[in-house]
Amino acid sequence: MVAMWLTVLRRILFSFALLLLCGVTFLVGAFVARSNAPDSRPLELPQTPAEQVRRAKQLIEEALAARFEGDNKEALRLFDEAAAADPSLQGLDYQRGLTFLFDGDFVSAENAANISLGKAEEEANAYALLVLCAAARAGAGDTTDPAQVEEWAGKSRTKDPLGPFVHYAMGEYTRAIGQPRSAVEHYRKALERVSAADSFLVATVKAGLSGLRLRQDTDAKPVMPAMDDGNVPPEWLFFAAGEALLQGDKATAGAFLARAQKVVRPEIFAALLKDSFFQDYLPEGIPNNPQ
C-alpha cells in the first residue's frame, strides 16, 4: 500500500518537474528570441566633431538670448548642453557664473567664477565677477571683506588693464557699501575704456536679433514701433527692421534701418549690419537705397 502511494507521489512530482522544465525552456527561448530580434528603434548616427562644434555655438547663442530675456534657468540649461556638445569650449564657467548672479544665486556665481579661475579661463572677467557678487551681497545686506574685494579688483586689472568690466563692478560695489564718490570715479574709469552708449547698444541689439531669430516660428510679437514715431530708441529701430525682414517686408526694413543710420554712429551702425542676422536676411542696397 505504501509502495503504491510512493509510486503515485513520484509520478505527480515527475509531472510537476516536467511542467517546470517546459516553462523554463519557454522563457529561455523567448528571451533569446527577443535578444536576437532586430532593434526597431531608429539608429542615431553620432555627430562629427565639426557638427558638435556648430551645435555648441548655436546653443550658446540660444543661451545668451534666453539670458537677455530674463530666462536664466533656460540659459543655464543651454550652457550645460553646449558644454556637453563640445567639451573643449572655454569660458562657459564664467558665463554660468554671470547667469547665476543675474538669478540671485550668489554662492553658485562665486563657485563658477572660482572654477573659471582654476582653469585659467576668462580670469580678468572672473575676478571682476567676484567683485560684482560682493556688490550684490552688499545690496542684499551681506558683507564681504573690503580687502578681499580690492584684491580681486587688482588681479582683474592686472590680467586686463584695458577692460572696463572691473571698474564697473567696483563702481557697483562702492555704491552698494555707501561710497558714492568712489563709485563715480570707478564708473568714470569704466567709461574711459568703452563708450557706455555704444557697448550697451551693440549688446542689446545683438541679443535682441538672436531672440528674433529663435522666435521666428512662434507667436511672439516683438517690438514694432510706428514709422512716424520720432522718440523710438535706436535699438528698437534694429529690432523693427529685423522683424520686417523675417516677414519678407524689405521696404519697411530698409526704412527703419535708414532711420537708424541717422542716429547711430557710423562705425557702430556698420558693425551691427555685419551681424549674422542681417547678413542672412538683408538684401544688397539696404539701407542705402531703401525702396
ABEGO torsion letter per residue (X at the ends): XAAAAAAAAAAAAAAAAAAAAAAAAAAAAAAAAAAABBBABBBBBBBBAAAAAAAAAAAAAAAAAAAAAGBAAAAAAAAAAAAAABAABBGAAAAAAAAAAAAGBAAAAAAAAAAAAAAGBGAAAAAAAAAAAAAAAAAAGBBBBAAAAAAAAAAAAAABAABAAAAAAAAAAAAAAGBAAAAAAAAAAAAAABBAAAAAAAAAAAAAAAAAAAAAABABBBBBBBAABAABBAAAAAAAAAAAAAAGBAAAAAAAAAAAAAABBAAAAAAAAABAAAAAABBBGOAABBX
